[in-house]
C-alpha cells in the first residue's frame, strides 16, 4: 500500500512526469492501467525482476522505461 508523500518527478518513457510519491513500481503500473505481467520495467538503466515490482519504490528523479507487450497474430 502506498503512503501519501506528496508528488515526485520522474522521467517516464522519455517524458517528465509528476506522480504521487511512495508508490511501488507495481502501484505505478496499475495506476497507468498496465498489467504488470505484460510489462518490462527498466529503472535507472537496470531491468527490474517482475517479482520485485511490489517492493521497489519509485523515487524522485528515477528514469523509467516501460515496455508493454501486446499479443497478436
GUKE-621043 format. One line per field, with one value per residue (C-alpha): residue number from 1; residue in one letter; x, y, z. Coordinates in nm, 4 decimals, padded with zeros to 6 digits. Example, Ala and Ser with C-alpha at 12.3 -4.5 7.8 and 13.67 -1.06 7.14 Angstrom:
# GUKE-621043
i <- [1_2]
aa <- [A_S]
X <- [01.2300_01.3670]
Y <- [-00.4500_-00.1060]
Z <- [00.7800_00.7140]
***
This chain:
# GUKE-621043
i <- [1_2_3_4_5_6_7_8_9_10_11_12_13_14_15_16_17_18_19_20_21_22_23_24_25_26_27_28_29_30_31_32_33_34_35_36_37_38_39_40_41_42_43_44_45_46_47_48_49_50_51_52_53_54_55_56_57_58_59_60_61_62_63_64_65_66_67_68_69_70_71_72_73]
aa <- [X_X_X_X_X_X_X_X_X_X_X_X_X_X_X_X_X_X_X_X_X_X_X_X_X_X_X_X_X_X_X_X_X_X_X_X_X_X_X_X_X_X_X_X_X_X_X_X_X_X_X_X_X_X_X_X_X_X_X_X_X_X_X_X_X_X_X_X_X_X_X_X_X]
X <- [00.0000_00.1323_00.1508_00.0809_00.4216_00.3255_00.4428_00.7738_00.9263_01.0292_01.1290_00.8786_00.9445_01.1376_00.8824_00.8910_00.6020_00.4779_00.3408_00.2338_00.5274_00.5584_00.4373_00.5851_00.6552_00.3503_00.1328_00.2561_00.1773_-00.1738_-00.2330_-00.1376_-00.3831_-00.0977_-00.0902_00.2369_00.2747_00.2890_00.5362_00.9147_01.0399_01.3826_01.4607_01.7732_01.9153_01.8521_01.5874_01.3715_01.2722_00.8931_00.8725_01.0223_00.7659_00.5655_00.8724_01.0641_00.9621_00.9674_01.1993_01.2176_01.4374_01.4070_01.4259_01.1721_01.1204_00.8093_00.7751_00.4268_00.3861_00.0787_-00.0351_-00.1468_-00.1043]
Y <- [00.0000_00.3416_00.6308_00.9903_01.1552_01.4393_01.4201_01.3326_01.3954_01.1041_01.0609_00.8097_00.6805_00.9977_01.2439_01.4367_01.3279_01.4147_01.1161_01.0534_00.9715_00.6478_00.4227_00.0884_00.0030_-00.2259_00.0653_00.2840_00.0219_-00.0315_00.3471_00.3552_00.0714_-00.1621_-00.5308_-00.5886_-00.9392_-00.7880_-00.5067_-00.4927_-00.2114_-00.0533_00.1687_00.3818_00.1575_-00.1644_-00.4177_-00.4993_-00.8537_-00.8673_-01.0361_-00.7227_-00.4749_-00.4652_-00.3989_-00.1448_00.2124_00.4711_00.7513_01.1184_01.1592_00.7985_00.7287_00.4623_00.2901_00.0751_-00.1731_-00.3212_-00.6441_-00.6796_-01.0190_-01.0765_-01.2980]
Z <- [00.0000_-00.0874_00.1569_00.0602_00.0320_-00.1996_-00.5573_-00.7174_-01.0601_-01.2795_-01.6417_-01.7799_-02.1319_-02.2116_-02.0713_-01.7447_-01.5290_-01.1818_-00.9888_-00.6293_-00.4013_-00.2079_-00.4893_-00.5724_-00.9345_-00.9149_-00.7918_-01.0776_-01.3412_-01.2023_-01.1954_-01.5654_-01.6424_-01.7356_-01.6479_-01.4587_-01.6022_-01.9539_-01.8839_-01.8720_-01.6494_-01.6754_-01.3761_-01.3975_-01.6718_-01.4769_-01.5803_-01.2781_-01.1955_-01.2258_-00.8828_-00.7264_-00.8676_-00.5400_-00.3233_-00.5351_-00.4561_-00.7330_-00.6175_-00.7082_-01.0162_-01.1350_-01.5068_-01.6027_-01.9347_-01.9647_-02.2487_-02.2790_-02.4709_-02.6885_-02.8094_-03.1619_-03.4557]
***
